[in-house]
Amino acid sequence: MSTNELVADTKRYRIDWALPEPVGRLNISLNTKNRQQFERRKVVLRKLLDDAQLDVLLAVKNGATTIEELVEADRAGRLKGAEILGNLKLRANLWTSIEEVLPSMGGCEDTRRRYRTSLRLLQTTPDKPLRKKLGSKARVLELTAAPWTQLRATWQRTGKSAADWNHLRRAVSRFLTILLGDVQHPFRREVMKLIPTAKEGRGRTPELTVEGFWSIIEAIPPHARPCIVTLAATGMRSKEYLLCSKTNLNPATCAIAVPGTKTADSADTVYVARELWPWIEAGIPSPLQSRWIHIYWWRACVQLGFGRYEPVMHDGVQVMRTVKLRNGKTKERPATRYAGLRIHDLRHVFAQVASDAGAPTAKVQAALRHSDPAMTRRYEMRRAKGEVAQLVGRALTGNGQRNERVKRTGPVQSRPPKRAATRWRQLPPAKSPAIEVHGAKGTVELSRYVPGMAREGIEPPTRGFSVRCSTN
């Protein structure tokens, strides 16, 4: 520090110090004409220098904080670099700070993408009070003033799930932890108390038996079947599967080196039964991209009743989408989305089949590469429920032997109401039969559908058609 510490002019007291890097020369005004106030403010700066808080002195030099704020912090006993710089970060622009912190959030790109999506939904929310509080000029400090409970109700009304809301909550928590440098920072804890936690349930455990799985496989085109069987036999995530190549296979031990995509622990080796290894060799590398794997899966599930297409609704109004026809014209059609068994459910099927076969939770956890055993315990709980149901059933029926009382009090088989049976009678021969089939695409003449006419043995259509016969 130079000997020329004070430069007194006619307006303000100033200091001119030579400090170590990265501060360098500190030549600033202390914003006072009073000698006593000048000495008081200079003492505060000397405390920062003695404590080697050069980052705070650099913030003073750049104008990020004022000498008045430092004096107030010293009076309150909070003249610490972390707290002072934390307060500076709280006064920064919220959305600018998010863009700066996002590259450091999450352990992999998929997690960062999830955080980015959640925070973008927060920025573009249709909730007007929240947009007023967290507009483009909002500061990080204003997160405590946001109407989080009202926003939660808005998300429920617009169809967003409880998992989406908890993803947003985790994104805000991670953002504040990295920004403030402390997971126990008082401001972060205050904000997280204001954001309610949504109840997601116990996790997804699809009801799909082994027979049902193979029936879906039969409904899928042959060239796409190895993709589905590989996912079910290995328990891999779809993105992990799409990254696999022949170099990831070890035929000698029937092992696959899985390139992890979610966490560092997800990169591991999985083993496959030798009976299923031909499916693995046919499915790796994947002959299809992700889009067509999903399309074939959706079609088969809808065909067999494991899924359905639902209309997309927004505020009670069905959403329309514009599609391009083959002739180059465009047409609006109702937007639909698939609901039912998902591709990721094959991972759950893998775990449930292993658990039902008697595999301990620890082994299933190792096969799924879960970091927390609580994530795997739901499969054991489902098996336990089935075992309890069997025990109760044996107790109520006398260990499986139906005694006389069970027989006397058995369920009464009620007869279904009689329905008029549709009979296809042999029509008398006619000179010029005219048969009109009315359907969604118009009226066509299909005489072959009526028994006794041109082509016998072909069943009549049963869905979406009505048949009318007439003779001339």
LOMI-173321 format. One record per residue (C-alpha): residue in three letters; x negated, z, y. Coordinates in steps of 0.05 Angstrom, whole numbers, padded with zeros to 5 digits, m for minus. Example, Ala and Ser with C-alpha at 12.3 -4.5 7.8 and 13.67 -1.06 7.14 Angstrom:
<atoms>
[atom 'ALA' [m00246 00156 m00090]]
[atom 'SER' [m00273 00143 m00021]]
</atoms>
This chain:
<atoms>
[atom 'MET' [00000 00000 00000]]
[atom 'SER' [m00027 m00019 00068]]
[atom 'THR' [m00043 00033 00122]]
[atom 'ASN' [00004 m00004 00170]]
[atom 'GLU' [00067 00028 00142]]
[atom 'LEU' [00110 00027 00204]]
[atom 'VAL' [00124 m00027 00253]]
[atom 'ALA' [00168 00001 00309]]
[atom 'ASP' [00202 m00049 00354]]
[atom 'THR' [00256 m00041 00407]]
[atom 'LYS' [00314 m00049 00357]]
[atom 'ARG' [00299 m00025 00286]]
[atom 'TYR' [00247 00012 00247]]
[atom 'ARG' [00212 m00031 00195]]
[atom 'ILE' [00163 m00021 00139]]
[atom 'ASP' [00108 m00067 00117]]
[atom 'TRP' [00080 m00048 00050]]
[atom 'ALA' [00034 m00085 00002]]
[atom 'LEU' [00059 m00069 m00068]]
[atom 'PRO' [00039 m00090 m00138]]
[atom 'GLU' [00069 m00152 m00170]]
[atom 'PRO' [00123 m00173 m00179]]
[atom 'VAL' [00143 m00143 m00112]]
[atom 'GLY' [00085 m00163 m00069]]
[atom 'ARG' [00093 m00153 00005]]
[atom 'LEU' [00154 m00112 00025]]
[atom 'ASN' [00168 m00125 00098]]
[atom 'ILE' [00239 m00104 00112]]
[atom 'SER' [00281 m00068 00164]]
[atom 'LEU' [00310 00000 00147]]
[atom 'ASN' [00370 m00013 00191]]
[atom 'THR' [00364 00047 00235]]
[atom 'LYS' [00341 00066 00306]]
[atom 'ASN' [00338 00140 00289]]
[atom 'ARG' [00270 00168 00273]]
[atom 'GLN' [00298 00222 00226]]
[atom 'GLN' [00339 00171 00187]]
[atom 'PHE' [00278 00126 00182]]
[atom 'GLU' [00236 00182 00152]]
[atom 'ARG' [00293 00198 00103]]
[atom 'ARG' [00299 00126 00080]]
[atom 'LYS' [00224 00119 00074]]
[atom 'VAL' [00222 00180 00028]]
[atom 'VAL' [00273 00146 m00018]]
[atom 'LEU' [00230 00084 m00023]]
[atom 'ARG' [00168 00127 m00037]]
[atom 'LYS' [00206 00160 m00095]]
[atom 'LEU' [00220 00092 m00125]]
[atom 'LEU' [00147 00073 m00117]]
[atom 'ASP' [00122 00138 m00148]]
[atom 'ASP' [00169 00128 m00208]]
[atom 'ALA' [00143 00056 m00215]]
[atom 'GLN' [00213 00028 m00206]]
[atom 'LEU' [00187 m00039 m00182]]
[atom 'ASP' [00249 m00075 m00206]]
[atom 'VAL' [00291 m00035 m00157]]
[atom 'LEU' [00242 m00048 m00100]]
[atom 'LEU' [00245 m00122 m00117]]
[atom 'ALA' [00321 m00119 m00112]]
[atom 'VAL' [00313 m00087 m00043]]
[atom 'LYS' [00266 m00142 m00022]]
[atom 'ASN' [00313 m00197 m00046]]
[atom 'GLY' [00373 m00165 m00013]]
[atom 'ALA' [00409 m00151 m00078]]
[atom 'THR' [00417 m00078 m00057]]
[atom 'THR' [00414 m00043 00010]]
[atom 'ILE' [00375 00017 00034]]
[atom 'GLU' [00441 00053 00048]]
[atom 'GLU' [00461 00047 m00026]]
[atom 'LEU' [00395 00076 m00047]]
[atom 'VAL' [00403 00135 00000]]
[atom 'GLU' [00472 00148 m00028]]
[atom 'ALA' [00446 00143 m00100]]
[atom 'ASP' [00390 00193 m00083]]
[atom 'ARG' [00441 00241 m00053]]
[atom 'ALA' [00482 00238 m00116]]
[atom 'GLY' [00421 00246 m00161]]
[atom 'ARG' [00427 00176 m00190]]
[atom 'LEU' [00362 00146 m00165]]
[atom 'LYS' [00345 00114 m00231]]
[atom 'GLY' [00327 00041 m00239]]
[atom 'ALA' [00375 00028 m00297]]
[atom 'GLU' [00435 00058 m00261]]
[atom 'ILE' [00419 00023 m00195]]
[atom 'LEU' [00408 m00044 m00226]]
[atom 'GLY' [00470 m00033 m00269]]
[atom 'ASN' [00511 m00023 m00206]]
[atom 'LEU' [00481 m00087 m00178]]
[atom 'LYS' [00504 m00125 m00240]]
[atom 'LEU' [00573 m00096 m00234]]
[atom 'ARG' [00580 m00126 m00164]]
[atom 'ALA' [00559 m00195 m00189]]
[atom 'ASN' [00608 m00252 m00201]]
[atom 'LEU' [00643 m00242 m00269]]
[atom 'TRP' [00644 m00313 m00294]]
[atom 'THR' [00573 m00329 m00270]]
[atom 'SER' [00549 m00267 m00306]]
[atom 'ILE' [00585 m00289 m00370]]
[atom 'GLU' [00552 m00357 m00369]]
[atom 'GLU' [00484 m00324 m00360]]
[atom 'VAL' [00495 m00273 m00417]]
[atom 'LEU' [00529 m00319 m00467]]
[atom 'PRO' [00464 m00349 m00497]]
[atom 'SER' [00444 m00278 m00516]]
[atom 'MET' [00510 m00259 m00548]]
[atom 'GLY' [00517 m00263 m00624]]
[atom 'GLY' [00468 m00271 m00680]]
[atom 'CYS' [00484 m00345 m00693]]
[atom 'GLU' [00515 m00405 m00659]]
[atom 'ASP' [00583 m00396 m00693]]
[atom 'THR' [00589 m00326 m00666]]
[atom 'ARG' [00570 m00347 m00596]]
[atom 'ARG' [00621 m00404 m00600]]
[atom 'ARG' [00674 m00353 m00620]]
[atom 'TYR' [00655 m00309 m00560]]
[atom 'ARG' [00656 m00369 m00514]]
[atom 'THR' [00725 m00390 m00537]]
[atom 'SER' [00753 m00320 m00528]]
[atom 'LEU' [00725 m00311 m00458]]
[atom 'ARG' [00749 m00380 m00438]]
[atom 'LEU' [00819 m00361 m00461]]
[atom 'LEU' [00813 m00300 m00416]]
[atom 'GLN' [00792 m00343 m00357]]
[atom 'THR' [00849 m00394 m00367]]
[atom 'THR' [00904 m00344 m00385]]
[atom 'PRO' [00974 m00361 m00361]]
[atom 'ASP' [00985 m00289 m00340]]
[atom 'LYS' [00990 m00292 m00264]]
[atom 'PRO' [00973 m00218 m00249]]
[atom 'LEU' [00910 m00224 m00291]]
[atom 'ARG' [00890 m00290 m00257]]
[atom 'LYS' [00899 m00255 m00191]]
[atom 'LYS' [00854 m00198 m00211]]
[atom 'LEU' [00802 m00240 m00248]]
[atom 'GLY' [00801 m00303 m00207]]
[atom 'SER' [00741 m00348 m00194]]
[atom 'LYS' [00712 m00297 m00144]]
[atom 'ALA' [00724 m00236 m00187]]
[atom 'ARG' [00667 m00186 m00198]]
[atom 'VAL' [00647 m00152 m00262]]
[atom 'LEU' [00670 m00086 m00231]]
[atom 'GLU' [00742 m00112 m00229]]
[atom 'LEU' [00749 m00112 m00305]]
[atom 'THR' [00775 m00041 m00298]]
[atom 'ALA' [00832 m00065 m00253]]
[atom 'ALA' [00857 m00119 m00301]]
[atom 'PRO' [00927 m00108 m00332]]
[atom 'TRP' [00903 m00110 m00404]]
[atom 'THR' [00967 m00082 m00435]]
[atom 'GLN' [01008 m00136 m00400]]
[atom 'LEU' [00959 m00189 m00422]]
[atom 'ARG' [00966 m00165 m00494]]
[atom 'ALA' [01041 m00176 m00490]]
[atom 'THR' [01030 m00245 m00460]]
[atom 'TRP' [00985 m00264 m00518]]
[atom 'GLN' [01037 m00242 m00569]]
[atom 'ARG' [01091 m00281 m00533]]
[atom 'THR' [01049 m00345 m00533]]
[atom 'GLY' [01036 m00341 m00608]]
[atom 'LYS' [00964 m00316 m00609]]
[atom 'SER' [00947 m00272 m00667]]
[atom 'ALA' [00922 m00200 m00669]]
[atom 'ALA' [00855 m00227 m00693]]
[atom 'ASP' [00849 m00271 m00631]]
[atom 'TRP' [00861 m00210 m00587]]
[atom 'ASN' [00809 m00168 m00624]]
[atom 'HIS' [00759 m00226 m00618]]
[atom 'LEU' [00769 m00223 m00543]]
[atom 'ARG' [00759 m00148 m00543]]
[atom 'ARG' [00694 m00155 m00582]]
[atom 'ALA' [00671 m00210 m00535]]
[atom 'VAL' [00682 m00166 m00473]]
[atom 'SER' [00647 m00107 m00507]]
[atom 'ARG' [00587 m00149 m00527]]
[atom 'PHE' [00582 m00180 m00457]]
[atom 'LEU' [00581 m00113 m00422]]
[atom 'THR' [00531 m00084 m00473]]
[atom 'ILE' [00481 m00140 m00460]]
[atom 'LEU' [00494 m00142 m00385]]
[atom 'LEU' [00485 m00068 m00374]]
[atom 'GLY' [00432 m00058 m00428]]
[atom 'ASP' [00467 00002 m00459]]
[atom 'VAL' [00524 00006 m00509]]
[atom 'GLN' [00540 00076 m00483]]
[atom 'HIS' [00543 00055 m00409]]
[atom 'PRO' [00600 00092 m00374]]
[atom 'PHE' [00629 00029 m00345]]
[atom 'ARG' [00632 m00006 m00412]]
[atom 'ARG' [00664 00054 m00445]]
[atom 'GLU' [00716 00057 m00389]]
[atom 'VAL' [00734 m00017 m00397]]
[atom 'MET' [00739 m00012 m00473]]
[atom 'LYS' [00787 00047 m00466]]
[atom 'LEU' [00833 00003 m00424]]
[atom 'ILE' [00835 m00055 m00475]]
[atom 'PRO' [00883 m00039 m00532]]
[atom 'THR' [00864 m00054 m00603]]
[atom 'ALA' [00912 m00099 m00643]]
[atom 'LYS' [00929 m00082 m00714]]
[atom 'GLU' [00909 m00140 m00759]]
[atom 'GLY' [00929 m00112 m00826]]
[atom 'ARG' [00887 m00105 m00888]]
[atom 'GLY' [00862 m00175 m00892]]
[atom 'ARG' [00885 m00238 m00927]]
[atom 'THR' [00892 m00238 m01003]]
[atom 'PRO' [00928 m00302 m01024]]
[atom 'GLU' [00974 m00304 m01084]]
[atom 'LEU' [00942 m00359 m01125]]
[atom 'THR' [00933 m00355 m01200]]
[atom 'VAL' [00882 m00394 m01241]]
[atom 'GLU' [00938 m00438 m01267]]
[atom 'GLY' [00963 m00451 m01197]]
[atom 'PHE' [00892 m00469 m01175]]
[atom 'TRP' [00884 m00522 m01229]]
[atom 'SER' [00953 m00550 m01214]]
[atom 'ILE' [00929 m00561 m01143]]
[atom 'ILE' [00866 m00594 m01169]]
[atom 'GLU' [00909 m00643 m01210]]
[atom 'ALA' [00948 m00662 m01148]]
[atom 'ILE' [00884 m00678 m01109]]
[atom 'PRO' [00851 m00747 m01116]]
[atom 'PRO' [00794 m00747 m01168]]
[atom 'HIS' [00740 m00763 m01117]]
[atom 'ALA' [00758 m00701 m01076]]
[atom 'ARG' [00765 m00651 m01134]]
[atom 'PRO' [00691 m00631 m01139]]
[atom 'CYS' [00693 m00606 m01067]]
[atom 'ILE' [00749 m00558 m01081]]
[atom 'VAL' [00723 m00534 m01148]]
[atom 'THR' [00654 m00522 m01118]]
[atom 'LEU' [00683 m00479 m01063]]
[atom 'ALA' [00724 m00438 m01113]]
[atom 'ALA' [00667 m00430 m01163]]
[atom 'THR' [00615 m00408 m01113]]
[atom 'GLY' [00655 m00370 m01060]]
[atom 'MET' [00617 m00406 m01005]]
[atom 'ARG' [00645 m00416 m00936]]
[atom 'SER' [00663 m00488 m00919]]
[atom 'LYS' [00608 m00496 m00868]]
[atom 'GLU' [00556 m00469 m00917]]
[atom 'TYR' [00581 m00518 m00969]]
[atom 'LEU' [00576 m00578 m00922]]
[atom 'LEU' [00503 m00560 m00907]]
[atom 'CYS' [00483 m00559 m00980]]
[atom 'SER' [00443 m00617 m01009]]
[atom 'LYS' [00408 m00632 m01075]]
[atom 'THR' [00348 m00592 m01053]]
[atom 'ASN' [00391 m00529 m01053]]
[atom 'LEU' [00407 m00536 m01127]]
[atom 'ASN' [00368 m00505 m01184]]
[atom 'PRO' [00396 m00533 m01250]]
[atom 'ALA' [00350 m00490 m01293]]
[atom 'THR' [00383 m00426 m01271]]
[atom 'CYS' [00450 m00455 m01246]]
[atom 'ALA' [00435 m00427 m01177]]
[atom 'ILE' [00449 m00452 m01106]]
[atom 'ALA' [00407 m00432 m01046]]
[atom 'VAL' [00462 m00422 m00995]]
[atom 'PRO' [00443 m00437 m00922]]
[atom 'GLY' [00477 m00379 m00886]]
[atom 'THR' [00516 m00397 m00824]]
[atom 'LYS' [00551 m00332 m00804]]
[atom 'THR' [00499 m00277 m00807]]
[atom 'ALA' [00426 m00269 m00828]]
[atom 'ASP' [00449 m00237 m00893]]
[atom 'SER' [00494 m00296 m00911]]
[atom 'ALA' [00433 m00338 m00929]]
[atom 'ASP' [00424 m00321 m01002]]
[atom 'THR' [00426 m00348 m01073]]
[atom 'VAL' [00491 m00354 m01112]]
[atom 'TYR' [00498 m00368 m01186]]
[atom 'VAL' [00549 m00410 m01223]]
[atom 'ALA' [00572 m00410 m01295]]
[atom 'ARG' [00540 m00465 m01336]]
[atom 'GLU' [00608 m00492 m01355]]
[atom 'LEU' [00622 m00507 m01282]]
[atom 'TRP' [00554 m00536 m01265]]
[atom 'PRO' [00576 m00609 m01274]]
[atom 'TRP' [00627 m00597 m01219]]
[atom 'ILE' [00572 m00569 m01174]]
[atom 'GLU' [00527 m00630 m01185]]
[atom 'ALA' [00586 m00676 m01170]]
[atom 'GLY' [00605 m00636 m01108]]
[atom 'ILE' [00537 m00625 m01075]]
[atom 'PRO' [00524 m00659 m01028]]
[atom 'SER' [00596 m00663 m01007]]
[atom 'PRO' [00625 m00733 m01016]]
[atom 'LEU' [00675 m00718 m00960]]
[atom 'GLN' [00673 m00691 m00890]]
[atom 'SER' [00710 m00627 m00871]]
[atom 'ARG' [00770 m00664 m00843]]
[atom 'TRP' [00787 m00701 m00907]]
[atom 'ILE' [00774 m00640 m00951]]
[atom 'HIS' [00827 m00604 m00911]]
[atom 'ILE' [00875 m00663 m00911]]
[atom 'TYR' [00873 m00671 m00987]]
[atom 'TRP' [00881 m00595 m00995]]
[atom 'TRP' [00941 m00592 m00948]]
[atom 'ARG' [00976 m00651 m00981]]
[atom 'ALA' [00969 m00620 m01051]]
[atom 'CYS' [00992 m00551 m01028]]
[atom 'VAL' [01053 m00579 m00992]]
[atom 'GLN' [01069 m00621 m01054]]
[atom 'LEU' [01068 m00561 m01100]]
[atom 'GLY' [01100 m00512 m01052]]
[atom 'PHE' [01038 m00472 m01033]]
[atom 'GLY' [01043 m00494 m00961]]
[atom 'ARG' [01087 m00528 m00909]]
[atom 'TYR' [01084 m00564 m00843]]
[atom 'GLU' [01114 m00525 m00784]]
[atom 'PRO' [01132 m00550 m00715]]
[atom 'VAL' [01087 m00528 m00659]]
[atom 'MET' [01126 m00488 m00607]]
[atom 'HIS' [01106 m00466 m00538]]
[atom 'ASP' [01152 m00419 m00499]]
[atom 'GLY' [01209 m00439 m00544]]
[atom 'VAL' [01199 m00514 m00534]]
[atom 'GLN' [01173 m00560 m00588]]
[atom 'VAL' [01107 m00592 m00570]]
[atom 'MET' [01103 m00668 m00572]]
[atom 'ARG' [01039 m00708 m00586]]
[atom 'THR' [01023 m00780 m00571]]
[atom 'VAL' [01000 m00822 m00629]]
[atom 'LYS' [00972 m00892 m00629]]
[atom 'LEU' [01006 m00942 m00675]]
[atom 'ARG' [00972 m00999 m00712]]
[atom 'ASN' [00999 m01050 m00663]]
[atom 'GLY' [00965 m01015 m00606]]
[atom 'LYS' [01027 m00983 m00577]]
[atom 'THR' [01035 m00908 m00569]]
[atom 'LYS' [01093 m00864 m00590]]
[atom 'GLU' [01110 m00791 m00581]]
[atom 'ARG' [01122 m00750 m00644]]
[atom 'PRO' [01135 m00676 m00655]]
[atom 'ALA' [01070 m00638 m00665]]
[atom 'THR' [01064 m00600 m00730]]
[atom 'ARG' [01013 m00555 m00761]]
[atom 'TYR' [00999 m00533 m00832]]
[atom 'ALA' [01017 m00464 m00856]]
[atom 'GLY' [01001 m00438 m00925]]
[atom 'LEU' [00940 m00434 m00970]]
[atom 'ARG' [00877 m00450 m00932]]
[atom 'ILE' [00809 m00477 m00954]]
[atom 'HIS' [00778 m00409 m00937]]
[atom 'ASP' [00828 m00377 m00986]]
[atom 'LEU' [00785 m00406 m01042]]
[atom 'ARG' [00734 m00354 m01024]]
[atom 'HIS' [00787 m00300 m01032]]
[atom 'VAL' [00808 m00330 m01098]]
[atom 'PHE' [00736 m00327 m01122]]
[atom 'ALA' [00733 m00253 m01105]]
[atom 'GLN' [00802 m00236 m01133]]
[atom 'VAL' [00789 m00271 m01199]]
[atom 'ALA' [00723 m00233 m01206]]
[atom 'SER' [00756 m00167 m01189]]
[atom 'ASP' [00814 m00179 m01237]]
[atom 'ALA' [00764 m00194 m01292]]
[atom 'GLY' [00734 m00125 m01284]]
[atom 'ALA' [00675 m00137 m01238]]
[atom 'PRO' [00658 m00075 m01197]]
[atom 'THR' [00665 m00077 m01122]]
[atom 'ALA' [00590 m00074 m01112]]
[atom 'LYS' [00579 m00137 m01153]]
[atom 'VAL' [00635 m00174 m01118]]
[atom 'GLN' [00605 m00153 m01051]]
[atom 'ALA' [00537 m00180 m01072]]
[atom 'ALA' [00568 m00246 m01095]]
[atom 'LEU' [00607 m00254 m01029]]
[atom 'ARG' [00546 m00232 m00988]]
[atom 'HIS' [00588 m00181 m00950]]
[atom 'SER' [00549 m00132 m00907]]
[atom 'ASP' [00604 m00079 m00909]]
[atom 'PRO' [00636 m00056 m00975]]
[atom 'ALA' [00701 m00044 m00938]]
[atom 'MET' [00709 m00119 m00932]]
[atom 'THR' [00708 m00126 m01008]]
[atom 'ARG' [00749 m00065 m01027]]
[atom 'ARG' [00815 m00099 m01013]]
[atom 'TYR' [00808 m00141 m01077]]
[atom 'GLU' [00798 m00077 m01117]]
[atom 'MET' [00860 m00047 m01083]]
[atom 'ARG' [00902 m00107 m01103]]
[atom 'ARG' [00879 m00100 m01176]]
[atom 'ALA' [00894 m00026 m01173]]
[atom 'LYS' [00965 m00040 m01149]]
[atom 'GLY' [00975 m00085 m01209]]
[atom 'GLU' [00949 m00033 m01257]]
[atom 'VAL' [00994 00021 m01227]]
[atom 'ALA' [01054 m00026 m01234]]
[atom 'GLN' [01037 m00036 m01308]]
[atom 'LEU' [01032 00039 m01319]]
[atom 'VAL' [01098 00052 m01285]]
[atom 'GLY' [01130 m00004 m01326]]
[atom 'ARG' [01104 00026 m01391]]
[atom 'ALA' [01129 00095 m01372]]
[atom 'LEU' [01198 00071 m01354]]
[atom 'THR' [01206 00029 m01417]]
[atom 'GLY' [01175 00078 m01467]]
[atom 'ASN' [01105 00049 m01472]]
[atom 'GLY' [01130 m00021 m01478]]
[atom 'GLN' [01180 m00007 m01535]]
[atom 'ARG' [01251 m00018 m01512]]
[atom 'ASN' [01292 00041 m01538]]
[atom 'GLU' [01368 00044 m01544]]
[atom 'ARG' [01378 00072 m01474]]
[atom 'VAL' [01337 00016 m01443]]
[atom 'LYS' [01377 m00034 m01482]]
[atom 'ARG' [01444 m00004 m01461]]
[atom 'THR' [01424 m00001 m01387]]
[atom 'GLY' [01390 m00068 m01385]]
[atom 'PRO' [01404 m00117 m01329]]
[atom 'VAL' [01468 m00157 m01336]]
[atom 'GLN' [01456 m00231 m01338]]
[atom 'SER' [01507 m00259 m01289]]
[atom 'ARG' [01529 m00330 m01299]]
[atom 'PRO' [01516 m00378 m01243]]
[atom 'PRO' [01577 m00410 m01212]]
[atom 'LYS' [01599 m00474 m01244]]
[atom 'ARG' [01581 m00537 m01207]]
[atom 'ALA' [01611 m00605 m01215]]
[atom 'ALA' [01561 m00644 m01256]]
[atom 'THR' [01543 m00712 m01230]]
[atom 'ARG' [01553 m00763 m01285]]
[atom 'TRP' [01525 m00833 m01284]]
[atom 'ARG' [01576 m00872 m01323]]
[atom 'GLN' [01567 m00941 m01352]]
[atom 'LEU' [01597 m00990 m01302]]
[atom 'PRO' [01637 m01048 m01329]]
[atom 'PRO' [01603 m01115 m01326]]
[atom 'ALA' [01616 m01152 m01262]]
[atom 'LYS' [01603 m01222 m01240]]
[atom 'SER' [01567 m01206 m01176]]
[atom 'PRO' [01548 m01133 m01170]]
[atom 'ALA' [01531 m01109 m01100]]
[atom 'ILE' [01497 m01042 m01096]]
[atom 'GLU' [01479 m01013 m01029]]
[atom 'VAL' [01429 m00956 m01023]]
[atom 'HIS' [01433 m00921 m00956]]
[atom 'GLY' [01371 m00884 m00933]]
[atom 'ALA' [01330 m00868 m00873]]
[atom 'LYS' [01302 m00939 m00869]]
[atom 'GLY' [01368 m00976 m00873]]
[atom 'THR' [01412 m01006 m00927]]
[atom 'VAL' [01382 m01045 m00984]]
[atom 'GLU' [01410 m01076 m01047]]
[atom 'LEU' [01381 m01042 m01108]]
[atom 'SER' [01421 m01058 m01170]]
[atom 'ARG' [01366 m01036 m01217]]
[atom 'TYR' [01380 m00962 m01201]]
[atom 'VAL' [01448 m00963 m01235]]
[atom 'PRO' [01448 m00955 m01311]]
[atom 'GLY' [01474 m01015 m01348]]
[atom 'MET' [01453 m01064 m01294]]
[atom 'ALA' [01391 m01108 m01287]]
[atom 'ARG' [01339 m01054 m01307]]
[atom 'GLU' [01358 m00998 m01353]]
[atom 'GLY' [01319 m00933 m01361]]
[atom 'ILE' [01301 m00924 m01287]]
[atom 'GLU' [01328 m00859 m01258]]
[atom 'PRO' [01367 m00864 m01193]]
[atom 'PRO' [01336 m00836 m01129]]
[atom 'THR' [01353 m00763 m01117]]
[atom 'ARG' [01325 m00749 m01048]]
[atom 'GLY' [01350 m00778 m00983]]
[atom 'PHE' [01392 m00834 m01013]]
[atom 'SER' [01465 m00846 m01029]]
[atom 'VAL' [01487 m00901 m01076]]
[atom 'ARG' [01551 m00941 m01068]]
[atom 'CYS' [01571 m00993 m01119]]
[atom 'SER' [01623 m01047 m01111]]
[atom 'THR' [01643 m01108 m01151]]
[atom 'ASN' [01670 m01172 m01124]]
</atoms>
